[in-house]
């Protein structure tokens, strides 16, 4: 069976649903976490996507340095 383009690519971002699962928190808290992390990134001069957070930055902030 052939995979679609979306199935092949790995997203650079986490959505609120994924943050909920990883942190075992409510959707509203996940959105707050995303908003806070995006604010940090924005203050550093990075462009951010509303409602999503950089997967790399999320893992660095919550689980330590990512290789």
GULUM-869858 format. One record per residue (C-alpha): x, y, z; residue in one letter. Coordinates in pm, whole numbers, padded with zeros to 5 digits, always signed. Last residue first. Example, Ala and Ser with C-alpha at 12.3 -4.5 7.8 and 13.67 -1.06 7.14 Angstrom:
residues 2
+01367-00106+00714S;+01230-00450+00780A;
//
This chain:
residues 67
+02004+01518+02073X;+01731+01673+02289X;+01834+01866+02599X;+01586+01837+02882X;+01242+01674+02895X;+01001+01964+02923X;+01183+02257+02765X;+01392+02061+02517X;+01097+01839+02418X;+00876+02140+02348X;+01151+02320+02158X;+01208+02023+01926X;+00837+01970+01860X;+00789+02337+01774X;+00450+02442+01904X;+00109+02451+01743X;-00208+02650+01811X;-00070+02967+01655X;+00237+02902+01442X;+00551+03082+01555X;+00818+03297+01393X;+01134+03318+01600X;+01272+03642+01741X;+01362+03527+02092X;+01044+03691+02225X;+00850+03487+01969X;+01003+03166+02098X;+00911+03246+02458X;+00560+03351+02350X;+00526+03026+02154X;+00615+02832+02468X;+00353+03020+02671X;+00081+02977+02406X;+00159+02607+02367X;+00144+02556+02744X;-00187+02745+02759X;-00325+02534+02473X;-00226+02218+02661X;-00399+02351+02973X;-00723+02396+02779X;-00690+02049+02625X;-00661+01888+02969X;-00334+01731+03084X;-00157+01397+03044X;+00168+01568+02943X;+00234+01366+02627X;-00133+01303+02550X;-00246+01661+02599X;+00057+01790+02402X;-00051+01566+02113X;-00405+01704+02118X;-00269+02059+02138X;-00073+02014+01817X;+00298+01938+01802X;+00513+02081+01525X;+00795+01971+01299X;+00564+01716+01144X;+00710+01401+01001X;+00645+01353+00634X;+00548+01016+00490X;+00188+01002+00615X;+00111+01351+00486X;+00253+01266+00142X;+00032+00959+00118X;+00165+00611+00177X;+00130+00346-00091X;+00000+00000+00000X;
//
